[in-house]
Amino acid sequence: MKVILIRFYKHFIRIIKSSFFYCVNPNDKKVKVIILEGAGKGFSAGHNLKEVKGLKKKEKYQKLFNLCSKLMLQIIEGRKPVIAKVHGAAYAAGCQLVASCDLAYSTKDALFATPGVNIGLFCSTPMVAVSRKINRKPMMKMLLTGEPIKATYAKEVNLINDCFPKSKLNSEVLKIAKKIASKSNLTIKIGKQAFYKQLEMPLRKAYAYTSKMMTLNMMAMDAKEGISAFLEKRKPKWKNK
């Protein structure tokens, strides 16, 4: 089993240009989990405003924001679970990245914000991801004031799963990643896809869709192996088929 740790530098435009997320082959069965971590003083401060301002043309702005949105969608639609490992600041598109990941853990002193309103540029694309994790009132307060929230509050409003002291963050994230990595790749892929798709559906349609997905899952070798292993009181041997 393999857990991939990807480090990136704080400015989001560089994250996109480096295509860091695309370096992982979605068909590589050895890669079980992806962990995203900022390499600088913080997780991500969002776009570098000097670089963004330098684009000048409308078409270039549109291309940048489209690429950013594409990256977020790749995380959601990808086969591998993605964990955000956050320290320092996660602002604007950085906060969007945290919200887009399947799981998110931070240090206790981490800060999260959608501060675009402070510079006259509303965090419209970041709010797409963040508003799907937290409720409207705390979301609107973040958007309208631009003020950062602390890690403990981010956990309370469901932006992150948990927060830990700096000394424990790495071990706690790896513990979760290894637990996920011990499961069947195929089962995780089916489950992740079904989870996000059913969220967009009305109740009846969601049940119809997930019934089909469970049937599909049940026909897989790993489901048969997992059930047999449980009944025989042994560890399953996944084939990812």
C-alpha positions as CSV (number, residue, x, y, z in Angstrom):
1,M,0.0,0.0,0.0
2,K,1.2,3.5,-0.7
3,V,0.3,7.0,0.7
4,I,1.5,9.9,-1.5
5,L,2.4,13.2,0.1
6,I,2.4,16.2,-2.2
7,R,3.9,19.5,-1.0
8,F,3.3,22.7,-2.8
9,Y,4.2,26.4,-2.3
10,K,1.7,28.9,-1.0
11,H,0.6,30.8,-4.1
12,F,-2.2,29.1,-5.9
13,I,-1.3,30.0,-9.5
14,R,2.0,28.1,-9.0
15,I,0.0,25.0,-7.8
16,I,-2.0,25.1,-11.0
17,K,1.0,25.7,-13.3
18,S,3.0,22.9,-11.6
19,S,0.0,20.5,-12.2
20,F,0.9,18.9,-8.9
21,F,-2.3,16.9,-8.7
22,Y,-1.9,15.4,-12.1
23,C,1.4,13.7,-11.2
24,V,-0.6,10.8,-9.7
25,N,-1.7,8.2,-12.1
26,P,-5.4,7.6,-11.3
27,N,-5.0,4.0,-12.5
28,D,-2.0,3.3,-10.2
29,K,-3.4,0.7,-7.8
30,K,-0.4,1.0,-5.5
31,V,-1.4,4.6,-4.7
32,K,-4.1,4.5,-2.0
33,V,-4.3,8.0,-0.5
34,I,-3.1,11.4,-1.5
35,I,-2.1,14.0,1.2
36,L,-1.7,17.6,0.3
37,E,0.6,19.8,2.4
38,G,1.9,23.4,2.0
39,A,5.7,23.6,1.8
40,G,6.0,27.1,3.2
41,K,4.9,28.9,6.3
42,G,1.3,28.1,5.6
43,F,-0.9,25.8,3.6
44,S,-1.9,28.2,0.9
45,A,-2.6,32.0,0.8
46,G,-4.5,31.6,-2.4
47,H,-3.6,33.4,-5.7
48,N,-0.5,35.6,-5.8
49,L,-2.2,39.0,-6.4
50,K,0.9,40.4,-8.2
51,E,0.8,37.6,-10.7
52,V,-3.0,37.8,-11.1
53,K,-2.9,41.5,-11.7
54,G,-0.2,41.0,-14.3
55,L,-2.6,38.9,-16.4
56,K,-4.6,42.1,-17.3
57,K,-6.8,40.6,-20.0
58,K,-10.3,39.2,-19.3
59,E,-9.6,36.0,-21.3
60,K,-6.5,35.3,-19.1
61,Y,-8.5,35.8,-15.9
62,Q,-11.2,33.5,-17.1
63,K,-8.6,30.8,-18.0
64,L,-7.0,31.0,-14.6
65,F,-10.3,30.7,-12.7
66,N,-11.4,27.9,-15.0
67,L,-8.2,26.0,-14.3
68,C,-8.6,26.5,-10.6
69,S,-12.2,25.1,-10.8
70,K,-11.0,22.2,-12.9
71,L,-8.4,21.3,-10.2
72,M,-11.1,21.3,-7.5
73,L,-13.4,19.1,-9.6
74,Q,-10.5,16.6,-10.3
75,I,-10.2,16.2,-6.5
76,I,-13.9,15.5,-6.1
77,E,-14.2,13.3,-9.2
78,G,-10.9,11.5,-8.7
79,R,-10.6,7.9,-7.6
80,K,-8.2,8.4,-4.7
81,P,-9.2,9.9,-1.3
82,V,-7.4,13.3,-0.8
83,I,-6.5,14.6,2.6
84,A,-5.6,18.2,3.3
85,K,-2.9,18.5,5.9
86,V,-3.1,22.2,7.0
87,H,-0.7,24.4,8.9
88,G,-0.7,28.2,9.1
89,A,-3.0,30.1,6.7
90,A,-5.5,28.6,4.3
91,Y,-7.0,31.7,2.6
92,A,-9.2,32.2,-0.4
93,A,-8.4,29.5,-3.0
94,G,-6.3,27.8,-0.3
95,C,-9.5,27.6,1.9
96,Q,-11.3,26.3,-1.3
97,L,-8.7,23.6,-1.6
98,V,-9.2,22.5,2.0
99,A,-13.0,22.3,1.5
100,S,-12.6,20.4,-1.8
101,C,-10.5,17.6,-0.2
102,D,-12.3,14.5,1.1
103,L,-10.8,15.0,4.6
104,A,-9.0,17.8,6.2
105,Y,-6.9,18.1,9.4
106,S,-4.9,21.1,10.7
107,T,-2.7,22.3,13.5
108,K,-4.5,24.1,16.3
109,D,-3.1,27.5,15.3
110,A,-4.2,27.2,11.6
111,L,-6.5,29.9,10.2
112,F,-9.1,29.8,7.4
113,A,-10.5,32.7,5.5
114,T,-12.3,33.9,2.4
115,P,-10.9,37.4,2.5
116,G,-11.5,38.6,-1.1
117,V,-14.0,41.2,0.1
118,N,-11.1,43.1,1.7
119,I,-9.5,43.8,-1.7
120,G,-12.7,44.3,-3.7
121,L,-12.7,40.8,-5.2
122,F,-15.4,38.6,-3.7
123,C,-14.4,34.9,-3.1
124,S,-17.0,33.6,-5.6
125,T,-15.2,30.4,-6.7
126,P,-13.9,29.6,-3.2
127,M,-17.4,29.9,-1.8
128,V,-18.6,27.1,-4.0
129,A,-16.5,24.5,-2.2
130,V,-16.6,26.1,1.3
131,S,-20.4,26.6,1.2
132,R,-20.9,22.9,0.5
133,K,-19.1,22.1,3.8
134,I,-20.4,24.7,6.2
135,N,-23.9,26.2,6.8
136,R,-25.0,29.5,5.3
137,K,-24.8,31.8,8.3
138,P,-21.1,31.1,9.2
139,M,-20.3,31.0,5.4
140,M,-21.8,34.4,4.8
141,K,-20.0,35.9,7.8
142,M,-16.7,34.7,6.4
143,L,-17.5,36.0,3.0
144,L,-18.9,39.4,4.1
145,T,-16.3,40.3,6.7
146,G,-13.2,38.5,5.3
147,E,-12.2,37.7,8.8
148,P,-10.3,34.4,9.4
149,I,-11.7,31.7,11.7
150,K,-9.6,29.5,14.0
151,A,-9.1,25.8,13.6
152,T,-11.3,24.9,16.6
153,Y,-14.2,26.8,15.0
154,A,-13.4,25.4,11.6
155,K,-13.9,22.0,13.1
156,E,-17.1,23.1,14.8
157,V,-18.6,24.2,11.5
158,N,-17.4,21.1,9.6
159,L,-14.8,22.8,7.4
160,I,-12.2,20.4,8.8
161,N,-12.4,17.0,10.5
162,D,-10.1,17.8,13.4
163,C,-7.1,19.8,14.6
164,F,-4.1,18.8,16.6
165,P,-0.9,20.3,18.1
166,K,1.8,20.8,15.5
167,S,3.8,17.9,17.0
168,K,1.0,15.5,16.4
169,L,-0.5,16.6,13.1
170,N,1.8,14.4,10.9
171,S,1.3,11.2,12.9
172,E,-2.5,11.7,13.2
173,V,-2.9,12.3,9.4
174,L,-0.7,9.3,8.6
175,K,-2.7,7.2,11.0
176,I,-5.9,8.1,9.1
177,A,-4.3,7.7,5.7
178,K,-2.9,4.2,6.6
179,K,-6.3,3.1,7.8
180,I,-7.9,4.1,4.5
181,A,-5.0,2.6,2.6
182,S,-5.8,-0.8,4.2
183,K,-9.1,-1.0,2.4
184,S,-9.9,-2.1,-1.1
185,N,-9.0,0.4,-3.9
186,L,-12.1,-0.6,-5.9
187,T,-14.5,-0.3,-2.9
188,I,-13.1,3.2,-2.1
189,K,-13.4,4.3,-5.7
190,I,-17.1,3.1,-5.9
191,G,-17.9,4.6,-2.6
192,K,-16.3,8.0,-3.2
193,Q,-18.0,8.4,-6.6
194,A,-21.4,7.4,-5.2
195,F,-21.1,9.7,-2.2
196,Y,-20.6,12.9,-4.2
197,K,-23.1,12.0,-6.9
198,Q,-26.0,11.1,-4.5
199,L,-25.5,14.5,-2.7
200,E,-26.7,16.2,-5.8
201,M,-29.9,14.1,-6.1
202,P,-33.4,14.2,-4.7
203,L,-34.0,11.5,-2.0
204,R,-35.8,8.9,-4.2
205,K,-33.3,9.3,-7.0
206,A,-30.4,9.0,-4.5
207,Y,-31.7,5.8,-3.1
208,A,-32.3,4.4,-6.6
209,Y,-28.8,5.4,-7.7
210,T,-27.0,4.0,-4.5
211,S,-29.0,0.7,-4.8
212,K,-27.5,0.3,-8.2
213,M,-24.1,1.2,-7.0
214,M,-24.3,-1.3,-4.1
215,T,-25.4,-4.0,-6.5
216,L,-22.4,-3.2,-8.7
217,N,-20.2,-3.3,-5.6
218,M,-21.6,-6.6,-4.5
219,M,-20.6,-8.2,-7.8
220,A,-17.0,-7.3,-7.2
221,M,-14.4,-9.9,-6.1
222,D,-13.4,-7.7,-3.2
223,A,-17.0,-7.6,-1.8
224,K,-17.1,-11.4,-1.9
225,E,-13.7,-11.6,-0.3
226,G,-14.5,-9.1,2.4
227,I,-17.7,-10.9,3.4
228,S,-16.0,-14.3,3.4
229,A,-13.1,-12.9,5.5
230,F,-15.6,-11.4,8.0
231,L,-17.5,-14.7,8.4
232,E,-14.3,-16.7,8.6
233,K,-12.8,-14.2,11.2
234,R,-9.7,-13.4,9.1
235,K,-8.1,-10.4,7.4
236,P,-9.3,-9.9,3.8
237,K,-6.9,-10.1,0.9
238,W,-7.9,-7.4,-1.5
239,K,-7.6,-8.0,-5.3
240,N,-8.9,-4.5,-6.2
241,K,-11.3,-6.3,-8.6
